[in-house]
């Protein structure tokens, strides 16, 4: 069980705000963390990882992480920009974390990277780099896996492949996984529970259906762009245009009513 009870003042999308989070996450849960840009999602991940200081407490089981340095926390962190060692091969990136060649070989086989294990990571594609980053995060068999929009820079085909890899590793190692995402289809495919942050507070907490469906006819969608009173939003890997009010902003989440005959 992971217990998070933290507070931190930070600068959000509308100025200064208080990030206040109090929740329990069970072993093996896959949490999708959603919300507008500047709502505190990435900061929350960094606090859990020990990369930022906050007030309050973080407990994993009976162990307090309050004063524990990041390197001692049983965490794997997958960053959006990969954060790989570019002077190393694929295998060397993994073994730098943990000199366990058996585990390294297992992870590379699971993610179909065995043939690339001796290649320098600089020459890899974006999808391959993200798979290496995912394997490296699992090299210490972490009890908690944190991911900050790990699939946002990939096309739909690669996202599907990586989703399968993430799910397989999550189940194989029985981790608690927390992933920041803006993609509804990605959340639907992976998450067992969704948390929606708004101005530093959790405003929704439940299953994907409970959190993203309203009266079984509406979805929550992120506004990607606005032009002449029409917003472009992404729903189920499709782009649609909807009429919005004048105060709607890019990055905001809005309710979308679907015509079931078209979907």
N, C-alpha and C positions, 0 to 999 in steps of 0.2 A: 504493500500500500504506500502510495506517495501522498503526503499531506503538504499542501502549499498554503501558507497564511502570511502573505507579504503586503507591504505598502511601500510605494516609492513615488516621489514627486518628479514629474518629467515634463518635457515640452512636447505636446501632441499637436494634432492637426489644427486645433482651435486655441492654441496657447498652452499655458501651464495647466496641468491636470494631475490628479492623484491616481496612480495605478494601485488598485486594491483588489486582491484576489485571495479568496479563501475556498479551497476545494480539496476533495479527496479523489484520487485516481487509483483504481484497483489494478492488481497484477494482470498483465496481458491485455489491458485496454489499449485501443488505438484511438487517440484523441485528435480531431481536426480542430485547429484554432483559427477562427475566421474573424473578420471585422475590417472596417475601413482602414486605409493607410493612416498611420499616426495614432491608432487606438491602443497601442502598447503590446502588440503580439511579439515582435522580435525582442523587445526589452524583457518580456516575461521569460522567453527562452534563455536569454543571456543571464538573467538572475538565477534561474534554476541551475544553469551550468556553472555558476560562480564567477562569471565574467563581469557582472555588475553587482554593486552592493545595494541592499535594500534593508528596510526594517522588517521585523517579523521572523518567521521560522520556516524552514523546509526540512521535512523528515521523510526518510525512506525507511519504512519499517520502524525499528527502534533506534535508528541512527540519525543523529542531527547533522545537517549539512551547514549549519549557521556559520561556523568558522572554518569549515573544511575547504582547502584550496581546490581549484578546478581539477588538477591532475589526480587527485585522490578520490574524486566522485566517480561512481561507476556509470559513466555517461559516454555515449557516442553522439557526435554532433556532425550533421551533414549540412554544410553551408551552401548557399545559393551559388556562390562563385567557385565551388569545388575545394579551394584551399589545398591543393596538392603540392608536393615537393617536386618542382619541375626539373631538378637535376637527378631524379631517380626514376627507375623503371616502375612498372605497375606493381610487380611483386615487392620491390624494395620499399615502396610507399606503405604497403601493408605490414611488412616485417619491421619497419621502423617503430611501429606502435607496439608490436608484440612479436617476439622472435619465435613464432609457432608456425612452422612450415606446413604442418598437417592441416591446421585451421585455415591458413592462407590458401592452400590448394582447394579445400572444400568450398570456400567462399568464391574463389575464381571460377570453379566449376559450376556452382549454382547460378552465377550471373553470366556464364558463357564468355569468360575472359581468359581462360587458360592459355589460348593460343597467343595472347598478347602480353603474357606475364613478363617477358624480357624487354618489351618495348618501352621507350621513354614516353612519359605521359604527355609531353608537349605535342606529339604527333597524333594524339587520339582525338576522336570526334567529341562533341559535347555530351552525347549520350554515354559514350564509353568512359569519359572522365567522371561523369556523375555516378556510374556503376562502381568505378574504382573508389570514389569518395564514400559510397555506401558500404562497400566491403571494408574499407579502412576503419570506418566507424564501428564495425561489428567485431574487430579483431580482439577486443578485450571482453567479448561477450557481455556487453553492458546490460545493466538492469533497466536503464532508461535510454531511449533513442530520441534525440531531438533533431528535427529537420525544418529548415527555414526555406519554404517555397522551393523544394529540391527539383521540381519538374517544370518550373515556369519558363525556362529558356528553351525547352525542347518542343519538337513538333508532335502532332497527335499520335503518330505511330510509335515514336520513341517513348512518349509518356505512357502509353499502354504497356510497353515492354518493362519500363522501370516500375510501374505500379505493381506488376506481377512479381518483380524481384523484391520490392519492398515488402509486399505481403508475405512472400515466402520466408524472408529473413525474420520478419516480425513473429511469424508462427514458429519457425525453427528454434529461435532462441527465447521465446516467451517473454519478450521485453514489454515494458510500458513504452508506448510510442506517442510522441506529441509532434504533430506536423502543422506548420503554418501553411495555409493554402487559400487561394481565392477561387479555385476551380470547383464548381459544384459537382461535375461528373467525377473528378478525382476524389473528392470527399465521399461521394456515394460509393465508389469502388473500394475504398480503403477503410474508412472510419467506422468505429462502433459507437462513437459518441462525438458530438459537436459542441464546442463552446464558442459563443459569439461575444467578442469584446466590443464595447462602445465607450469611448472616452475613459478607458482604463477600468471599466467595470464589466463583469460577466452579466450580460442581459438575457442570454438564452443558454440552456444547458440540457441536452437530451439526445435522442437518437437522430439520425439524419432526417427521417420523416418528421419527427416532432419539431425539429429546429428549423428546417428549410421549407417545409410544406405548411401552408396556412389554409385551413378548411378544405384540404385535399384538392384545391383548385389553384393555389398560388405558390409561386416559388420566390425566394429571395435571390436577386441577381445584382452583380456589381456593374455600375455604370462605367463603360470603357471610354466613351466619348459623347459629346453633346454638340448638336448643330441645329440651329433654328428651332429649338423647342423639342427636338427629337433626340432620344438617347439610344446609343448602341449598347446592347448588353449581350452577354454570352449565356446561353441556356443549352445544356446537354450537347456541348461542343458545336453549337450553331449560333450564329450572330443574328439577332433580330433588332428591329427598331421599334421604339415605343414612345408615345407622347409623355412628356414630363413637365412638371411645374418649373417656373423660371428660377427658383432657388435651388434646384437640383445641381449637384456638383459631381465632377468626375471622381471616381473612387468610392462614391456613396453607394450603399446597398438599398435597393428599392424592391417592393413587392410587384411581381409580374403575374397576371392572370393568364393561364394557358387555355387556348381553345382545344379541347380534347379531340375534336375531329381532325385537327391538323397535326396532333402529336401522338 
